[in-house]
């Protein structure tokens, strides 16, 4: 049988730099919350370069949208990031409204921001909790999920669903906020803050968490502006 020679895709040590190792991560990896393949160039424990292969995460969203009416696309946007679907809904709606020159009522704009922020905070809690768990901190993960569930319960009362909400509409939202929403939101946010404080106590002085996270994946102000990063 002919001997297979290593290539740039299969070699473990780069021929350009003996200090670097090429590691294949995925497409199904215990630390990956999704099916994606990433080729990593590693020096020690530092990732110096990466090449992402989307693979099965590519679900033909754009192609399906081409054959749908504007309003039919909204459920698809829920699934772009199901942890904060309202933000995906709003982003798509804003694009269509700009194209059609639709003026959204001021109250609807405020509702979108409020619901979007609740969704965003829940998303951040999911990411922070999952990151802590991957570093061995299971208890902080439980506090993060507890705080997130307070928010998701509130989202469910407004939208009728916790994840795939389809709450946004072209020109507004599907329905107004329920009676007593303001008082309930204040109570939910206070419970969420308390859970976050407990999680913070477990992470702020955690040497392992600090060493693994401090100075990792730093984005400069210029890069953040260029890529449109917010939050």
N, C-alpha and C positions, 0 to 999 in steps of 0.2 A: 504494500500500500504506500502511495506517495506521501511523504512527510509534509504536513502543512506548516508553512513558515508564518511566524507572527506578523501581523499587520498593524497599522496605526490604530485600527479599531479593536484588535485583540490583545496587543502587547500590554503588559502591566507596567513596564518601565518605558517612559518616553525616550526616544532616541535623541531628542533635542536637549533634555535635561534629566540627568540621572537621579536628581533629587525628587522628581515628580513621579507619582503613580497615577495611572488611569483606572478609575473604579466605575463599574457599571452598577447603577442604583435603579432598581425597578425592572420591569414595569409594575410588579407587585411587590412592594417592600413593606415590612411591618411599620416603618416610620412614615410611610406615605399615606396620606388621606385622599386617595384617588389613584387611578391607574395611569401612570406616566413614567417614562424612562428618562433618566438623567445620567449623562456621562460626566464624571467629575475628574478634574485634574487636581491632585492632592499633594501638598508638601507637609508631611507630618500629619497634623489634624486640621490643617488649614486648606480650605477649598480656594484655589487660585483661578479656576476657570470652570465653566460648565456648559454643556450642550444639551438642550432639552428636546426630546422627541415626544410630541404630544400623543401620537398613537391613538388609542381607543378613547381618549378624552375628546377627540375631534368628532362632534356629533352632527355635523352638517347644519348647524344653526342658521347660517346665512342662506344656504340653499333652500331650506324649508321656509324661511321668511320670504324668499322671492316668490313663492307660490301661494302666499297667504295674504289676506287683507291686513291692513295696519292693526286693527283691533285683535286679530287672531294671533299675533306674534307675542302678546303680553305673557301668556302662560309659558312660552318658551324661555322668556327672560327670567322667570322664576328659577329656572334650573341651571342658569349660568353660574350662580353661586347660591345654592339653596339655603345657606346659613343667614344671608342678608338679602332675601329676594326683593324686598321693597325698593332697595337702592337700584337694583337692576331694572325693575319696572319703571322707576322714575327716569333713569338715564335714557332708556329707549323712548319714553313718552316725550321727554324734552326735545329729542332729536326730531321726532315726527311733528311736534308742535312748532318747532322752528321752521321746518320745511313748509308747513301748511299755514304759517303765520297765525297761529291760534293763541289768544290771550287767555291764560288760566286765571280764574278768580283768585283774589288774594287769600281768602280763607283756605282754598284748596292748596295753595302754595305753602301755607303754614302747616297744614295737616301733613303734607308730604314731608316737610322737614322734620316734624315731630316723630312721625312713624319711621322715617328713614334713620333718624338718630337712635331710636330704640333698637332698630335692626342692626345698626352699625356697632353699637356697644355690645350687643349679643354676639356678633361676629368676632369682635376683639377678645371677648371672654373665652370664646371657643378656641381661638388660636393660642392665647396665653396658657390656658389650661392644658391644651394638647401638648404644647412645648414643654411645660413643666413635667407632664407625665412621661414624655420621651426621655427626660433627664432623670427619671426615677422618683419624681415628686407626685405621687398619686393623690395625696390629701389635698394639695392646692388645686388639682384638677376637679375634685369633688366640690370645692367651694366655688370654682369658676362656673361649673355646670349648674350649681344651685342658684347662683346669681343670674345666669342666663335664662333659667327656667322662669324666674320671676318676670322677666321682660317678655319672654315668649308667651306666657299666659295672658299678659296684657295685649300683645299683638293678636292672639287668637280671639279675644273678646271683641276686638275691633274688626278684624278681617274674616274671622271664621276659620282660620287655619294658622298653624304655627310656622310652616315652612313655605309651601307653594301658595302664597297669598293671593296673587293676581288682584291686588287691591287698587292699583293705579289704573286710570283710564286716560285715553287721549283727551286732553282738555280738563282733567280733574282727577277725582277718585271715585270709586264705586258707590260709596255712601258716606254720610257724615259720621263724626265721632259719637259714641253712645252717651247717654246721660250719665253724669257722674264720673266722666273720664278724667277730668282734671284732678279731683281728689284721689282717685284710685292710682293715678300715675305718680303723684307725690308719695303715696304710701309705698308703692312698688320701688321707686327710686331709693327711698330710705332703706328698705330691706336689701336692695342690691348693693348700696354703699357699705352696709354692715358686712355682707359676705365678702366684698372686695377687700375691706380692711383686714378681715381674718386671713384671706389669701395673701395679702401683702406682708403680714407678719411672718408667714412661712417662707416667703421668697426673698425679701429684702436683705436678710442677713444669712441667707443660705449660700455657703461658700461654693458649692458645686454649681448651683444655678448662676451665680455671679461670674465665676470663671468661664463657664460655657457660653454665656450670653453677652458679657461686657465686651464692647469693641468688635462684635461680630456682625457682618452684614451692614456696615455703616454706609449711609447714603449722604452725600454732600448736599448742601442747599441747591447748588446748581443742577445736580442730577435730579433732585426731587422736582424742581421746576420743569426741567426738560421732559421728564416722564409723566408729569401731572400727578405725582403722589400727593395724597392728602391724608389727614387723620393723625 
